[in-house]
Amino acid sequence: MDITTLNDRHLYRGTVTVLDDAAASGQLELSHRTVRFGPAGWLTVTTGASGEDRIEMYPLHRVLLVDDLEEATPDPALLGG
């Protein structure tokens, strides 16, 4: 499953900072990720910059910052085009 199959909501590219108890700073910055707002109460983020990686969902209370947002254009290869 890729992030474009989750639903028809807008996809964005950006940087996400989340709370992470395992990190020394208590925060984890996820740069150059595909991001989707939803389902309700969650932020959906790819785990890597390539788009072929896993999809992770973060509850909004653990999201500190979403920055550098721009609309993402789905890769035609992922859409069968």
Backbone as CSV, one residue per row, in Angstrom:
resi,resn,N_x,N_y,N_z,CA_x,CA_y,CA_z,C_x,C_y,C_z
1,MET,0.854,-1.172,0.000,0.000,0.000,0.000,0.896,1.231,0.000
2,ASP,0.571,2.206,-0.827,1.288,3.470,-0.751,0.343,4.531,-0.200
3,ILE,0.892,5.641,0.161,0.111,6.676,0.845,-1.020,7.217,-0.023
4,THR,-0.914,7.104,-1.345,-1.963,7.631,-2.222,-3.218,6.778,-2.200
5,THR,-3.159,5.563,-1.664,-4.337,4.699,-1.638,-5.184,4.904,-0.387
6,LEU,-4.728,5.707,0.554,-5.443,5.827,1.813,-6.787,6.522,1.663
7,ASN,-6.834,7.582,0.903,-8.088,8.238,0.529,-7.752,9.388,-0.403
8,ASP,-8.730,10.190,-0.722,-8.504,11.232,-1.727,-8.100,12.577,-1.135
9,ARG,-7.693,12.614,0.112,-7.270,13.876,0.710,-5.965,14.345,0.090
10,HIS,-5.687,15.609,0.255,-4.476,16.191,-0.312,-3.236,15.609,0.346
11,LEU,-2.209,15.432,-0.472,-0.906,15.004,0.016,0.033,16.196,-0.029
12,TYR,0.911,16.264,0.950,1.867,17.357,1.048,3.270,16.795,1.214
13,ARG,4.267,17.617,0.917,5.663,17.333,1.231,6.046,18.334,2.298
14,GLY,6.796,17.884,3.294,7.209,18.809,4.333,8.073,18.143,5.377
15,THR,8.322,18.895,6.432,9.111,18.429,7.564,8.186,18.330,8.767
16,VAL,8.256,17.203,9.467,7.414,16.952,10.628,8.323,16.742,11.836
17,THR,7.997,17.381,12.955,8.714,17.150,14.204,7.725,16.553,15.195
18,VAL,8.102,15.399,15.760,7.225,14.687,16.690,7.956,14.447,18.006
19,LEU,7.197,14.232,19.065,7.777,13.819,20.337,8.307,12.404,20.183
20,ASP,9.522,12.157,20.689,10.131,10.825,20.606,10.920,10.578,21.881
21,ASP,10.409,9.704,22.736,11.052,9.414,24.014,12.430,8.785,23.844
22,ALA,12.688,8.136,22.709,13.969,7.469,22.475,15.073,8.443,22.069
23,ALA,14.720,9.615,21.596,15.715,10.603,21.154,16.225,11.397,22.357
24,ALA,17.508,11.726,22.328,18.112,12.476,23.434,17.405,13.814,23.659
25,SER,16.990,14.461,22.585,16.316,15.763,22.685,14.831,15.635,23.011
26,GLY,14.314,14.414,22.914,12.888,14.197,23.119,12.059,14.477,21.887
27,GLN,12.753,14.839,20.786,12.079,15.164,19.532,12.736,14.420,18.380
28,LEU,11.953,14.162,17.355,12.459,13.544,16.136,11.984,14.381,14.960
29,GLU,12.935,14.818,14.113,12.587,15.597,12.926,12.587,14.680,11.713
30,LEU,11.488,14.676,10.986,11.316,13.861,9.784,11.277,14.810,8.590
31,SER,12.387,14.907,7.869,12.509,15.865,6.766,12.092,15.257,5.441
32,HIS,11.590,16.112,4.553,11.259,15.727,3.173,10.342,14.503,3.131
33,ARG,9.238,14.572,3.842,8.298,13.447,3.917,6.998,13.779,3.213
34,THR,6.321,12.747,2.759,4.961,12.904,2.260,4.048,12.834,3.472
35,VAL,3.143,13.808,3.577,2.304,13.982,4.762,0.847,14.069,4.328
36,ARG,-0.020,13.483,5.135,-1.467,13.605,4.927,-2.101,13.867,6.280
37,PHE,-3.002,14.838,6.351,-3.699,15.143,7.589,-4.920,14.244,7.675
38,GLY,-4.861,13.263,8.540,-5.975,12.340,8.711,-5.480,10.921,8.788
39,PRO,-6.347,10.037,9.253,-7.740,10.255,9.660,-7.821,11.209,10.857
40,ALA,-9.029,11.557,11.230,-9.239,12.547,12.286,-8.396,12.219,13.514
41,GLY,-7.626,13.217,13.970,-6.802,13.046,15.159,-5.423,12.474,14.896
42,TRP,-5.096,12.233,13.638,-3.822,11.602,13.276,-3.149,12.347,12.131
43,LEU,-1.823,12.204,12.065,-1.031,12.685,10.945,-0.374,11.458,10.321
44,THR,-0.570,11.271,9.032,-0.005,10.131,8.310,1.255,10.604,7.598
45,VAL,2.374,9.870,7.802,3.681,10.285,7.293,4.414,9.076,6.733
46,THR,5.092,9.242,5.585,5.964,8.172,5.105,7.208,8.143,5.982
47,THR,7.792,6.954,6.189,8.964,6.824,7.053,10.247,7.232,6.370
48,GLY,10.238,7.388,5.062,11.440,7.790,4.338,11.095,8.758,3.235
49,ALA,12.114,9.305,2.634,11.905,10.314,1.606,11.581,9.717,0.246
50,SER,11.740,8.407,0.075,11.593,7.809,-1.255,10.158,7.509,-1.644
51,GLY,9.242,7.438,-0.683,7.864,7.091,-0.987,7.632,5.595,-1.054
52,GLU,8.700,4.803,-1.011,8.569,3.348,-1.047,8.641,2.750,0.346
53,ASP,8.796,3.579,1.343,8.956,3.112,2.699,7.607,2.933,3.377
54,ARG,7.642,2.532,4.637,6.425,2.317,5.411,5.670,3.620,5.624
55,ILE,4.441,3.467,6.028,3.606,4.602,6.409,3.416,4.521,7.917
56,GLU,3.635,5.637,8.595,3.417,5.695,10.034,2.358,6.745,10.328
57,MET,1.621,6.502,11.401,0.591,7.442,11.823,0.942,7.936,13.218
58,TYR,0.902,9.256,13.380,1.216,9.875,14.663,-0.035,10.556,15.201
59,PRO,-0.396,10.277,16.479,-1.522,11.011,17.059,-1.140,12.488,17.158
60,LEU,-2.082,13.363,16.893,-1.778,14.792,16.836,-1.173,15.342,18.124
61,HIS,-1.473,14.739,19.276,-0.899,15.259,20.522,0.606,15.007,20.611
62,ARG,1.177,14.175,19.719,2.625,13.936,19.684,3.317,14.728,18.571
63,VAL,2.552,15.446,17.764,3.117,16.242,16.667,3.401,17.647,17.189
64,LEU,4.676,18.050,17.109,5.076,19.371,17.586,5.039,20.426,16.496
65,LEU,5.399,20.034,15.252,5.525,21.010,14.182,5.391,20.322,12.832
66,VAL,4.679,20.970,11.928,4.648,20.581,10.516,5.052,21.840,9.763
67,ASP,6.154,21.747,8.997,6.751,22.939,8.404,7.125,22.687,6.948
68,ASP,7.373,23.764,6.225,7.820,23.699,4.826,6.840,22.928,3.944
69,LEU,5.542,23.108,4.191,4.539,22.356,3.437,4.391,22.861,2.012
70,GLU,4.285,21.925,1.104,3.914,22.220,-0.281,3.107,21.028,-0.773
71,GLU,2.183,21.291,-1.690,1.376,20.187,-2.210,2.256,19.193,-2.933
72,ALA,2.004,17.921,-2.673,2.754,16.854,-3.331,1.982,16.388,-4.551
73,THR,2.689,16.111,-5.594,2.095,15.546,-6.793,2.390,14.058,-6.782
74,PRO,1.365,13.199,-6.757,1.622,11.761,-6.738,2.447,11.329,-7.945
75,ASP,3.336,10.393,-7.720,4.163,9.829,-8.782,3.256,9.037,-9.720
76,PRO,3.219,9.353,-11.024,2.364,8.621,-11.967,2.628,7.117,-11.962
77,ALA,3.853,6.702,-11.686,4.174,5.271,-11.641,3.415,4.577,-10.520
78,LEU,3.192,5.297,-9.406,2.447,4.715,-8.294,0.961,4.607,-8.603
79,LEU,0.501,5.441,-9.522,-0.919,5.462,-9.866,-1.234,4.616,-11.089
80,GLY,-0.243,3.884,-11.577,-0.463,3.029,-12.739,-0.384,3.773,-14.045
81,GLY,0.176,4.992,-14.042,0.243,5.813,-15.248,1.569,5.773,-15.934
